Amino acid sequence: MAELKKILVSLPDSLLREVDEIVAIEKKNRSQFIREAMKLYIRERHKIEIREKMKKGYEEMARINAELTEEGFNSDMKTLEAYEAILSECE
């Protein structure tokens, strides 16, 4: 295990009572509880960061897809107009 450092944490009485109830039920100590809570918090932050990056990526892809669709539509319209012009000349 990595070297442990002691820190001082200030908590409101109500929160400390809740923590103490949980550690008593789970047969842990406060340090274990706080370590696990910190790890959980860090994991959740990473998940949120990844979701935000994915959201931005999907939004960027939606923008790119809309641009490509517009380009394709415009190209198809030009082709259709050219085809109709050729047909008009044949009449």
Contacts in CASP RR format, 6 or more apart in sequence:
PFRMAT RR
TARGET T0000
AUTHOR 0000-0000-0000
METHOD contacts of the structure
MODEL  1
MAELKKILVSLPDSLLREVDEIVAIEKKNRSQFIREAMKLYIRERHKIEI
REKMKKGYEEMARINAELTEEGFNSDMKTLEAYEAILSECE
9 34 0 8 1.000
11 19 0 8 1.000
19 30 0 8 1.000
19 33 0 8 1.000
19 34 0 8 1.000
20 30 0 8 1.000
22 28 0 8 1.000
22 33 0 8 1.000
23 29 0 8 1.000
23 30 0 8 1.000
23 32 0 8 1.000
23 33 0 8 1.000
26 33 0 8 1.000
28 36 0 8 1.000
END
